[in-house]
Amino acid sequence: MSANVDNLAVGVAYGVKKLKITFWSNLLIAVVSGTGTIVSMSFGAVVGKFLPSNVANILSSGVLFIIGVLGIWEALKPQNQKKDQNNQNNSSREELSYSTYVDDPSRVDVDHSRRVELKEAWVLAFALTINNLASSVGAGMSGLNIPLTAIFTYSFSLLAITWGYWAGDTMTFRISGNWLEVFSGSIMIILGIYEYFN
């Protein structure tokens, strides 16, 4: 659910800008996200097997907790600091950052059709997946059920983008992406604490 808050933020941003995400593009994003979850959680599970259970527990819960704290910190950082940091980043790193496509949705719409076609959705799908790799590794190390988590990721991805687009397209106010990131980070922190004590 926490990972798909990013998808929700994307849906809202594209709804506000009236950039239609087609069904097939949404499906592609969901498939890539689900596959990324399986691969990264499987890697985390393999790493966890080679570590003592208490060490694996501390590492997995620590990863989730730290990702949550950093996510909240990034979301609440003053805008001028974000702009300075973005200016220092190289263009290739920006291309892989999902926040780039939330802040400026038109970057995906290369042909200016006001629709995110299948060929344009690849970069957005990979940006969203890369953004959640570390948390998926931590989840794998914690022993979460991989197939079930992947199915939830796939399903919630489809729903989050669809609902987010509808919300951004129809609501008269704009939901701040920063507060969605705070919500996502809070879930990560709660998961990290839960995993540590279980």
C-alpha positions, 0 to 999 in steps of 0.5 A: 500500500505504501509503495502505491501511494506514489502511484496515487500521487502520479494519478492525481498529478496527471488528472490535474494536468488532464493528461490521460493515462490509458488503460494499457499504460496503467496495466504496464505500470502495474505489471512492471511494479509487480515484477519489480516487487517480486525480484527485489523481495526475492533478493531480500529473502535470499539475503535474509537466509544467510543472516542470523534471524535477529540480524535480518530482523534488525536490517529489514525493519531498519531499512523500512524505518530509514526509508520512511524517515527519509521520505518524510524529510524529503517531502517536508524539505523547503522548496528552495532546497529541493530546487537547489538539489535538483540543479545539482543532480544530473539529467539521467538521475532525474529521468529515473526519479518518479517525483520528476514526473509528478512535478512535471507530468508533461515530460512523459507526454513526448508526442504532446497528445495529452495521453500517456501512450504505452510507449511513453509509459515505460519510463514512468513504470521504471521510475516508480519501480526503482523508487520502491526497490529498497523498501521491497528488499527490506520487505523480502528480508522481513519474510513477507509473503512474496506472491501475495505482496506482488498481487497486492502491489499489482492490484493497488497500482491499477486502482491507485492510478485510476482513482488518483487520476479521477480525483485530480481530474474532478476535484476542485482542489489539488492534493499535495504530493508532499502530504502523500509522501508523508503518508507513505513515509509514515506507513514505512515507519510503522511497518519498520517498528512492527517488523522489529517487534515481531 
